[in-house]
């Protein structure tokens, strides 16, 4: 399903669990193996393997939603490219509505898994701007690892740009992690802007624009995943 451009593997697993997927007309379950001869459908619509894989990097503006639909009618990130790219793409990870910066869209589920799964150890770098100076004691505690409402967060590294601006590097980047950590320490945020994912930087992409990843960049993520796997052997 991921290779048919439906979404990331985790998203596809959710669809299977919701009983929306059929194999040869029969309900299926997680782990079911299929071949090219099998007929796989999602909501009664047949799925086919995608031949052309697309990878784009977008500079998401604030107040754009990482979704294909919004009941409130808010602007969608997909609107920034879908007049030119007709292929259905899905976002790799996400940025919340008020955050801005670099995000990938693709139709390659394997690529999405590598970029977003914690085991891959892909660095994500964010520029955090605050209303008041950020105490280094907060960043040191964050670097050592902290628990908030039973969930652990850990910062890989940080670099001050000014007393109110700091670059934060995460490897996992859980849902609304930076906002939750700042709220925990009563740090008031002005801006969260993601500037890098792995080897890809946002510096050459204007706000609201996108570019295609070059083959060398895509290959970097797959090679990085192989290196990580070998390191665990």
N, C-alpha and C positions, 0 to 999 in steps of 0.2 A: 504493500500500500504506500509505503514511504517512497518507493521508486516510481510510483504512479503520480506523485506530486500531491497526494492528499494532505500530507503534513508530516510533522516529526514523528518518530516512532512512538513516543509517549502519547501524542495526540491520537495516533492510529489505534493504540491499545485501548484508549478510552472509547473510541467508536465501536470497537469489537465488544467491549464490556457492556455497551449500551444496546447491543443486539441489532446494530444497524448494518452489519456486514454479512453477506452470504457467499458461500463457496458452492458453486454448482446448484444454486437454489436452496441450499441447506444452511441453517444457522451454524456459525462457527465459534471457536473459542481461542483464547490466547495460545500461541504455540502451534497452531494448525499449519501444516506444511502444504504448499501448493506448487504446481508446475505451470509452465506457460500454456499447457493444454486445459487447465482449469479456468472456469468462468467466475471471476470475483466481482461482486457488486457492492456498492455503497448506496443505501437508500434506493435500491432497485436500479441504480445506474451502473453500467459496466465500467470497470477500471482497466486501463491499458498502460503498459510500461512506457515511460517517457524516454524518447530518444535524445532530445536536446535538453541538456541540463543548464539552468540559468542561475547565476549567482550575482546579486547586486548589493552594493553598499549604499545606504541612504543616510543622509544627514537629517534626521527627524527634527522638525521644529517642535517647540512646546505646544501643548493643547492639540496634538494629533494623537489618534488612538491606534494602537497596534491590534487591529481587528479587521475582519472583512465585512462587518455590519455593526451598526450602533443604533439602538432604538431612539436615542436622544438626538440623532442626526449630527453628531459631532464629526469634524473632519477625520478622515482615515488616512493612514500612511499609504495605503495601496492607491489612493487617488493621485499620489505624486508620480506614479509610473504607469498606471493601467491604460492610459490613452495611447501609450507607445508599445508597451509589452502586454500582449493579450493573454499570454500563458498564465494560468493560475499559480501564484506564488504564495508562500507562507512565511511568516516572520520567524527568525531564529532567536529564541529567547524573546525578551520584550523590554521596552522602556515604558515606564508609567506615563500617564497623560500629561503630567506637568514637567517631566524630564525631557531633555533633548539630546541629540547626538547620534552617534554611529549605531546602525542596526543593519543586519543582513536580512535579505529576502531571497528565497530560493525555491526550487521544486525538487531538490535533492534531500531526501530524508536522512541518508547516511551522513551527509555533510552537516546537516542540522544537529544530529546527535553528537558528532565530534565537537562542534563548537560549543554546544550548550551543556553537555554532560560534565559534572564535576570531575570525573575520573580523567578527563582529557587534560585538565590543568591549564586551560587556555586563559591567558591573562586578559582582563577587561580593565581599562583605565578610565577614570572619571575625574573631571574637574569639579570640585565642590567649592561653591562660593557661599559665604555666610554673612549675616548682618554684623556680627561681632567677631573679634579675633577667636580663632579656634585654639583652645588650650591643648598644648602638646600632651598633657596628661591623658586627655580623652583618646588621642590617637595611639598612645602607648598601650592603654588598656584594650583598645580595639585590636591592636597588633598581637597582643597576647591571647586574645580570644575571650569573648564575653557571651553570656547567656541572657536572652531577653524572652520572657514568656516561654521558657523551655527550649528555645531554639538557639543554637550556637552560631555566632558570627565571628569571622576572623579576617583581619586586614593583612594582605601580604606585605605591602610597603606603602610609604607615603613620602611626598616631597612638597615642602612649602613653596608656593610661588610668592605669596604675600601673607601677612598675618590672617587675612580673611579668605585666602584662596589656597587650596591644597590639592595636589594630584593624589588620588587614591587608586591603588592597584589591588584588584580582587581576582581570585581564581574561580570562585564559584558564583558569587553574585546572586544571592537568594532574592525572592520577591520583595521589592521595596526595602532592601537591606539598608542602604545608606540612610534613607529617611527614618527607618525604625531606630537605627543606632543614634542618629542625631536627636531624635525625639527623646530617647532614653536619657541622654545627657543634657537635655534642654538647649541644644544648639539650634538656632533658627536659620533655616536654609533660605538662600536667595535663588540658587540655581544649582542643578545637577546636570552635567553635560558629559556624555561619554565620548572620549576622544580616540580610543584605540581598542581594537579587538585583535589579539594575537599580533600578527605582522601587518595588519591593515590599520592605517591612520586616517583620521577624518580631515586632515589639513587641506586636502585639495578638493573637497566636496562642499560647495556652498549650502547654506541652510535651505531645505526643501528640494535639493537636487540629489541625484544619484549617479553612480558609475558602475560599470560591470567589473567584477573582480577579474584580474588577468590570470591565466592558467597557473603561473608560478605561485600566486597567492593561494589559490585553491589547493594546489599540491602541498603547500606548506602545512596546512591544517591536517591533511591526511598523513603526511610524514611525521608530524608532531605526535599524532595519535599512536602511530606504530612505535615510535621511540618510547612513549609512556608505557605502552604495553610490555615492551621488552624489558623496561626497567623494573617491572613487577615480577618478572620470571624468577 
